Amino acid sequence: VYVYRIGEEWGDKKVICNKFIQTSAVTCLSWPAENTIVFGLAEGKVRLANTKNNKSSTIYGTDSYVVSLTSNVSGKGILSGHADGTIVRFFFDDEGSGESQGKLVVHSCPPYALAWASSSIVAAGCDKKIVAYGKEGNVIQTFDYSRDSSEKEFTTAAASPGGQSVVIGSYDRLRVLNWSPRRSAWEEGKPKEIAHLYTITALAWKRDGSRICAGTLCGGVEQFDCCLRRSIYKNKFEITYVGPSQVIVKNLSTGTRVVLKSQYGYEIDEVKILGKDRYLVAHTSDTLLLGDISSNKLSEVAWQGSGGNEKFFFDNGNVCMIFNAGELTLVEYGSNDILGSVRTEFVNPHLVRQVVRINERRQRGVEENKRLAYLIDIKTIATVDLVGGYNTGTINHDSKIDWLELNETGHKLLFRDKKMRVR
């Protein structure tokens, strides 16, 4: 196994930086993590090469030729397919899933096409059947093309970076499976048929899931656009849905891109760009996705559907303020937990900017300083420590309050009433 350093630019010098000599032919190879290359041998061993210390070692051995290798979405687990139909699973880190290791299932034929998606494992081979297996090897779905005379054996497969789609290659044809979170099942898309392409021998996705490259038996490399749909927003942004749970938002003037993805695999509904074209908002069935395009800070928080009646305030650059059904919710960009939530009927869009303070001025001995001031009713102000989640004070006033401001540390409060008195 040779590792080449190819450089940042096309014309950079190509240098071999690692070389791992093996005792039998290397039949398949995967690079799931930064310094970890995994490869299978004709003698049945699955080995690991460490590019940092230039050493290789055996992860596990079998008695059957290794026909395929794939990794999970995080790159912390691998699957190997063998000539006797066996599929073996190994974890570098099971990430608390508790899933078993070792022999997972025996497929009906050598699983040359093997992919590990987020919800299941997809295997296919010379019997012209695509089988989706559950996490412990139970059969979930089968797509049978054995009676289709135009279909040939399946030779390779690849799961999208988000794990929501799987492309399977055969002769002159690419088949696409898309995971439907709402149905909890794989749905087959329209196959891509290209005459005279011949057998597809290799597949690789672009890391953002927007394109896939296919290598062929005759030496061709074809690139395909993989988006489900694409739209232009206000003639400023290109929104590309590359999967049910992943969307790429591209600024047409600067070329910068933000990848908005549901980490739980939920299907993303319409993406909106609000707050002077700086902030992203999108709903799924169980979560709310928010993002700051300028800082590339993205959040996904648990959120029950409210019919899209929320009001969003983006005046504070650190926090999105969401008002819905008498409740004010704060989400800090880049965090996947709700910062705080309070009951109030009084949210004035002209005063929300200065009522939340998030680490705006460093104080000696204080790591996190996050505070909120809000109106309980038209004459009562409450202040909250958002780190500890408790009220720090209540101020009762004798007339209607129409303006609030906390100082940078959140220890001083300025407010004005209807009689134009500032306190």
DOZALUM-711054 format. One line per 8 residues: number of its first residue (from 1); their letters; for each residue x negated, y, z of C-alpha. Coordinates in Angstrom, 1 decimal, padded with zeros to 4 digits. Last residue first. Example, Ala and Ser with C-alpha at 12.3 -4.5 7.8 and 13.67 -1.06 7.14 Angstrom:
2
2> sa> -013.7:-001.1:007.1 ~ -012.3:-004.5:007.8 .
END
This chain:
423
423> rvrmkkdr> 034.2:054.2:035.7 ~ 035.2:056.3:032.7 ~ 038.5:058.2:032.9 ~ 040.2:058.8:029.6 ~ 043.7:058.6:031.2 ~ 044.2:055.3:029.3 ~ 041.3:053.7:031.2 ~ 037.6:053.4:030.5 .
415> fllkhgte> 035.2:050.7:031.6 ~ 031.5:050.3:032.4 ~ 030.2:047.2:034.1 ~ 026.7:046.6:035.6 ~ 025.1:043.2:036.4 ~ 025.4:041.7:032.9 ~ 021.7:042.0:032.2 ~ 022.2:044.0:029.0 .
407> nlelwdik> 024.9:046.3:030.5 ~ 028.5:045.2:030.3 ~ 031.1:047.3:028.4 ~ 034.8:047.6:028.5 ~ 037.5:049.8:026.9 ~ 041.3:050.1:027.1 ~ 042.2:049.7:030.8 ~ 045.8:050.6:031.8 .
399> sdhnitgt> 046.1:052.3:035.2 ~ 045.5:051.6:038.9 ~ 042.5:049.3:038.7 ~ 041.7:045.9:040.1 ~ 038.2:044.6:039.7 ~ 037.4:040.9:040.0 ~ 033.9:039.4:040.5 ~ 031.4:036.7:039.8 .
391> nyggvldv> 033.8:034.1:038.5 ~ 032.2:030.6:037.9 ~ 030.9:028.5:035.0 ~ 027.3:028.4:036.3 ~ 025.8:029.4:033.0 ~ 028.8:031.4:031.9 ~ 028.7:033.7:035.0 ~ 032.2:035.4:034.7 .
383> taitkidi> 033.5:038.9:035.2 ~ 037.2:039.7:035.7 ~ 039.0:043.0:035.0 ~ 042.5:043.8:036.1 ~ 044.8:046.6:034.9 ~ 046.1:045.2:031.5 ~ 045.9:041.6:032.7 ~ 043.0:039.1:033.2 .
375> lyalrkne> 040.9:041.5:031.1 ~ 037.4:040.3:030.2 ~ 033.7:040.5:031.2 ~ 031.3:037.7:030.2 ~ 027.8:036.7:031.4 ~ 024.9:034.6:030.2 ~ 021.6:034.9:031.9 ~ 019.3:031.8:031.5 .
367> evgrqrre> 015.7:031.6:032.7 ~ 015.9:034.1:035.6 ~ 012.7:034.4:037.8 ~ 011.7:037.8:036.3 ~ 014.4:039.1:034.0 ~ 014.5:038.9:030.2 ~ 016.9:041.3:028.5 ~ 019.5:040.1:026.1 .
359> nirvvqrv> 019.8:036.6:027.5 ~ 023.4:036.3:026.3 ~ 025.7:039.3:027.2 ~ 029.4:039.1:026.3 ~ 031.6:042.2:026.8 ~ 029.6:044.4:024.5 ~ 030.9:043.3:021.1 ~ 034.5:042.5:022.1 .
351> lhpnvfet> 035.6:046.2:022.5 ~ 037.0:047.2:019.2 ~ 038.6:043.8:018.4 ~ 040.8:044.2:021.5 ~ 041.6:040.8:023.2 ~ 044.2:041.0:025.9 ~ 046.3:037.9:026.5 ~ 043.7:036.2:028.6 .
343> rvsglidn> 042.9:032.7:029.8 ~ 039.2:031.9:029.8 ~ 036.8:029.5:028.0 ~ 033.0:029.2:028.2 ~ 029.9:028.2:026.3 ~ 031.6:025.4:024.2 ~ 029.0:022.8:023.5 ~ 027.3:022.1:020.2 .
335> sgyevltl> 024.9:025.0:020.5 ~ 023.2:026.7:017.5 ~ 025.5:029.7:017.6 ~ 026.9:030.2:021.1 ~ 030.6:029.4:021.2 ~ 033.0:031.4:023.4 ~ 036.7:030.6:023.8 ~ 039.4:033.2:024.7 .
327> eganfimc> 042.8:031.6:025.4 ~ 046.3:033.1:025.0 ~ 047.3:030.9:022.1 ~ 044.0:031.3:020.2 ~ 041.1:033.8:020.5 ~ 037.7:032.7:019.3 ~ 034.6:034.7:020.2 ~ 031.5:033.6:018.2 .
319> vngndfff> 028.3:034.3:020.1 ~ 024.8:035.5:019.5 ~ 025.4:038.3:017.0 ~ 028.3:039.8:018.9 ~ 030.8:041.4:016.6 ~ 031.8:038.1:015.1 ~ 035.4:037.9:016.4 ~ 037.5:035.0:015.1 .
311> kenggsgq> 041.3:034.8:015.5 ~ 042.7:031.3:015.6 ~ 046.0:030.4:013.9 ~ 044.6:027.7:011.7 ~ 047.3:025.2:012.6 ~ 046.0:024.7:016.1 ~ 044.0:021.5:015.5 ~ 042.1:020.3:018.6 .
303> waveslkn> 038.5:021.5:018.8 ~ 035.4:019.7:020.0 ~ 032.4:021.8:019.0 ~ 030.0:021.8:016.0 ~ 027.4:024.5:015.9 ~ 024.9:025.9:013.3 ~ 022.1:028.3:013.6 ~ 020.7:029.1:010.1 .
295> ssidglll> 019.5:032.6:011.4 ~ 021.1:034.6:008.5 ~ 023.8:032.1:007.7 ~ 025.2:032.0:011.3 ~ 027.3:028.9:011.6 ~ 030.5:027.5:013.0 ~ 032.1:024.1:012.7 ~ 035.3:023.2:014.6 .
287> tdsthavl> 036.1:019.7:015.6 ~ 038.8:017.0:015.7 ~ 040.4:016.9:012.3 ~ 037.7:019.0:010.7 ~ 037.7:022.8:010.5 ~ 035.2:025.2:008.9 ~ 033.8:028.7:009.7 ~ 030.6:030.1:008.3 .
279> yrdkglik> 029.2:033.6:009.3 ~ 027.3:036.3:007.5 ~ 029.7:037.4:004.7 ~ 030.6:040.6:006.6 ~ 032.2:038.6:009.4 ~ 033.6:035.7:007.4 ~ 032.6:032.9:005.0 ~ 035.3:030.2:005.0 .
271> vedieygy> 034.8:026.4:004.4 ~ 037.9:024.4:003.5 ~ 038.3:021.1:005.3 ~ 035.4:019.0:006.4 ~ 035.9:015.3:006.9 ~ 034.6:014.0:010.2 ~ 031.2:012.2:010.2 ~ 030.4:013.0:013.9 .
263> qsklvvrt> 027.5:015.2:013.0 ~ 029.8:017.2:010.7 ~ 027.4:018.9:008.3 ~ 026.9:022.5:007.0 ~ 023.7:022.7:004.9 ~ 022.7:026.4:004.5 ~ 020.9:027.5:001.4 ~ 018.9:030.6:000.4 .
255> gtslnkvi> 018.9:031.5:-003.3 ~ 018.8:035.3:-002.5 ~ 021.5:036.6:-004.9 ~ 023.6:033.3:-005.2 ~ 023.6:032.6:-001.4 ~ 024.1:028.8:-001.3 ~ 026.5:027.0:001.0 ~ 026.0:023.2:001.0 .
247> vqspgvyt> 028.8:021.1:002.5 ~ 028.7:017.8:004.3 ~ 031.5:015.7:005.9 ~ 033.4:014.4:002.9 ~ 030.3:014.5:000.7 ~ 028.4:016.9:-001.5 ~ 030.9:019.7:-001.2 ~ 029.1:022.6:-002.9 .
239> iefknkyi> 030.0:026.2:-002.0 ~ 028.2:028.8:-004.2 ~ 028.1:032.2:-002.6 ~ 028.3:035.8:-003.8 ~ 030.9:035.9:-006.6 ~ 033.6:036.2:-003.8 ~ 033.2:032.4:-003.2 ~ 032.2:030.2:-006.1 .
231> srrlccdf> 033.4:026.6:-006.0 ~ 032.0:023.1:-006.3 ~ 033.6:019.7:-005.8 ~ 032.7:016.1:-004.9 ~ 029.0:016.9:-005.5 ~ 026.7:014.2:-006.8 ~ 024.8:015.7:-009.7 ~ 022.8:013.0:-011.4 .
223> qevggclt> 019.1:012.7:-012.3 ~ 017.8:010.0:-014.7 ~ 014.4:008.4:-014.6 ~ 013.6:006.1:-017.6 ~ 011.0:003.4:-017.5 ~ 012.9:000.6:-019.4 ~ 013.9:-001.1:-016.2 ~ 015.5:002.1:-015.0 .
215> gacirsgd> 015.0:004.6:-012.2 ~ 017.9:006.5:-010.8 ~ 017.8:009.9:-009.2 ~ 020.5:011.3:-006.9 ~ 021.7:014.8:-006.3 ~ 023.5:017.0:-003.7 ~ 022.8:014.9:-000.7 ~ 020.6:017.5:001.1 .
207> rkwalati> 017.6:015.1:001.0 ~ 017.8:014.4:-002.7 ~ 018.8:010.8:-003.0 ~ 016.8:007.9:-004.4 ~ 017.7:004.9:-006.5 ~ 015.6:002.2:-008.1 ~ 015.9:-000.7:-010.6 ~ 018.9:000.3:-012.7 .
199> tylhaiek> 019.2:-002.3:-015.5 ~ 019.8:-000.9:-019.0 ~ 020.5:002.8:-019.8 ~ 021.7:001.7:-023.3 ~ 025.3:002.9:-022.6 ~ 025.8:005.1:-019.6 ~ 028.7:004.2:-017.2 ~ 029.3:006.2:-014.1 .
191> pkgeewas> 031.9:004.4:-012.0 ~ 035.0:006.4:-010.8 ~ 035.1:006.5:-007.0 ~ 035.7:003.5:-004.8 ~ 037.1:004.2:-001.4 ~ 035.5:002.7:001.7 ~ 037.7:002.6:004.9 ~ 038.4:004.4:008.1 .
183> rrpswnlv> 041.5:005.8:006.5 ~ 041.0:009.4:007.8 ~ 037.2:009.1:007.8 ~ 037.2:008.1:004.1 ~ 033.8:006.7:003.2 ~ 032.9:007.1:-000.5 ~ 031.7:004.2:-002.7 ~ 030.1:005.0:-006.0 .
175> rlrdysgi> 029.3:002.5:-008.8 ~ 026.4:003.3:-011.2 ~ 026.4:001.5:-014.6 ~ 024.3:000.5:-017.6 ~ 023.3:-002.8:-015.8 ~ 023.7:-002.5:-012.0 ~ 023.2:000.3:-009.5 ~ 025.1:000.8:-006.2 .
167> vvsqggps> 025.7:004.3:-004.8 ~ 026.8:004.7:-001.2 ~ 028.5:007.7:000.3 ~ 029.1:009.0:003.8 ~ 025.7:008.2:005.3 ~ 024.7:011.9:005.5 ~ 021.5:011.3:003.6 ~ 023.5:009.3:001.0 .
159> aaattfek> 023.2:005.5:001.1 ~ 021.2:003.8:-001.7 ~ 021.8:000.6:-003.6 ~ 019.8:-001.7:-006.0 ~ 020.2:-004.6:-008.4 ~ 023.9:-005.5:-008.6 ~ 024.4:-008.3:-011.2 ~ 026.2:-007.5:-014.4 .
151> essdrsyd> 029.7:-006.1:-015.0 ~ 031.3:-006.2:-018.5 ~ 032.7:-009.7:-017.9 ~ 034.7:-008.5:-014.9 ~ 035.8:-011.7:-013.1 ~ 033.0:-011.5:-010.5 ~ 033.8:-007.8:-009.8 ~ 034.9:-008.3:-006.2 .
143> ftqivnge> 034.9:-005.3:-003.8 ~ 034.9:-006.7:-000.3 ~ 035.8:-004.8:002.9 ~ 035.2:-005.0:006.7 ~ 033.2:-008.3:007.0 ~ 031.8:-008.7:010.5 ~ 028.1:-008.4:010.8 ~ 027.8:-006.7:014.2 .
135> kgyavikk> 028.0:-003.0:013.1 ~ 030.6:-003.9:010.4 ~ 029.8:-005.3:007.0 ~ 030.8:-003.8:003.6 ~ 030.6:-006.4:000.8 ~ 030.0:-005.6:-002.9 ~ 030.5:-008.7:-005.1 ~ 028.9:-009.3:-008.5 .
127> dcgaavis> 027.4:-012.7:-007.4 ~ 023.9:-011.4:-008.3 ~ 023.6:-008.9:-005.5 ~ 025.5:-006.7:-003.1 ~ 025.2:-005.4:000.5 ~ 026.8:-002.4:002.3 ~ 026.3:-001.8:006.0 ~ 028.8:000.2:008.0 .
119> ssawalay> 029.9:003.5:009.4 ~ 026.8:005.8:009.0 ~ 025.6:004.0:005.8 ~ 022.9:001.3:005.7 ~ 022.3:000.3:002.1 ~ 021.3:-003.0:000.5 ~ 021.3:-003.9:-003.2 ~ 018.9:-006.9:-003.6 .
111> ppcshvvl> 021.1:-008.8:-001.1 ~ 020.1:-012.4:-002.1 ~ 023.4:-014.2:-002.3 ~ 026.5:-014.8:-000.1 ~ 025.1:-012.7:002.7 ~ 023.9:-014.3:005.9 ~ 024.5:-011.9:008.8 ~ 022.7:-009.9:011.6 .
103> kgqsegsg> 019.5:-011.8:012.2 ~ 017.6:-009.8:014.7 ~ 018.7:-006.8:016.8 ~ 022.0:-006.1:018.5 ~ 023.7:-002.8:018.8 ~ 023.7:-001.1:022.2 ~ 024.2:002.3:020.6 ~ 022.0:004.2:023.0 .
95> eddfffrv> 019.8:005.7:020.4 ~ 018.8:002.2:019.1 ~ 015.2:003.2:019.0 ~ 012.6:001.5:016.8 ~ 015.5:-000.7:015.9 ~ 015.4:-003.9:013.8 ~ 018.2:-005.6:011.8 ~ 017.9:-008.7:009.6 .
87> itgdahgs> 020.0:-009.6:006.6 ~ 019.7:-013.2:005.5 ~ 020.7:-014.1:001.9 ~ 018.0:-016.8:001.4 ~ 016.0:-014.3:-000.7 ~ 015.9:-011.8:002.2 ~ 017.4:-008.4:003.0 ~ 015.7:-006.2:005.6 .
79> ligkgsvn> 017.5:-003.5:007.7 ~ 015.8:-000.7:009.5 ~ 016.5:001.5:012.6 ~ 015.2:004.9:013.7 ~ 015.4:006.7:010.4 ~ 018.4:008.8:011.6 ~ 020.6:007.8:008.7 ~ 019.8:004.1:008.9 .
71> stlsvvys> 016.9:002.5:007.1 ~ 016.7:000.3:004.0 ~ 014.6:-002.7:002.8 ~ 015.2:-005.2:000.0 ~ 014.1:-008.5:-001.4 ~ 011.9:-009.9:001.4 ~ 010.8:-013.5:000.6 ~ 012.0:-016.0:003.2 .
63> dtgyitss> 010.3:-017.7:006.1 ~ 010.7:-014.7:008.4 ~ 008.3:-012.5:010.3 ~ 008.8:-009.5:012.5 ~ 007.2:-006.0:013.1 ~ 003.8:-007.0:011.7 ~ 001.1:-004.4:012.1 ~ -000.7:-001.8:010.0 .
55> knnktnal> -003.4:000.7:011.0 ~ -004.4:004.1:009.4 ~ -004.1:005.9:012.8 ~ -001.8:008.6:011.6 ~ -000.4:006.8:008.5 ~ 001.0:004.0:010.7 ~ 002.0:001.0:008.5 ~ 004.7:-001.3:009.7 .
47> rvkgealg> 005.3:-004.9:008.5 ~ 008.2:-007.1:007.5 ~ 007.0:-010.6:006.8 ~ 008.7:-013.0:004.4 ~ 005.7:-014.3:002.4 ~ 006.6:-012.0:-000.5 ~ 006.0:-009.0:001.8 ~ 008.3:-006.3:003.1 .
39> fvitneap> 007.3:-002.7:003.8 ~ 007.9:-000.1:006.6 ~ 006.0:003.3:006.5 ~ 005.9:005.2:009.8 ~ 004.1:008.6:010.2 ~ 007.1:010.9:009.5 ~ 010.0:008.4:009.8 ~ 012.0:006.2:007.4 .
31> wslctvas> 009.5:005.5:004.6 ~ 010.7:002.4:002.9 ~ 009.0:-000.3:000.8 ~ 009.8:-003.4:-001.1 ~ 008.0:-006.5:-002.5 ~ 004.4:-006.0:-001.3 ~ 002.5:-009.1:-002.6 ~ 000.6:-011.2:-000.1 .
23> tqifknci> -002.4:-010.8:002.3 ~ -002.0:-007.0:002.7 ~ -004.4:-004.0:002.3 ~ -003.2:-000.7:003.7 ~ -004.7:002.4:002.1 ~ -004.2:006.0:003.4 ~ -005.2:009.5:002.2 ~ -005.3:008.8:-001.6 .
15> vkkdgwee> -005.8:012.3:-003.1 ~ -003.8:014.2:-005.8 ~ -005.2:017.6:-006.5 ~ -002.6:020.4:-006.7 ~ -001.1:021.3:-010.1 ~ 002.5:020.6:-009.1 ~ 002.4:022.5:-005.9 ~ 002.7:021.5:-002.3 .
7> giryvyv> 000.1:018.7:-002.4 ~ 000.3:015.1:-003.7 ~ -001.3:013.4:-000.7 ~ -001.1:009.8:-001.8 ~ -000.4:006.7:000.3 ~ -001.5:003.4:-001.1 ~ 000.0:000.0:000.0 .
END
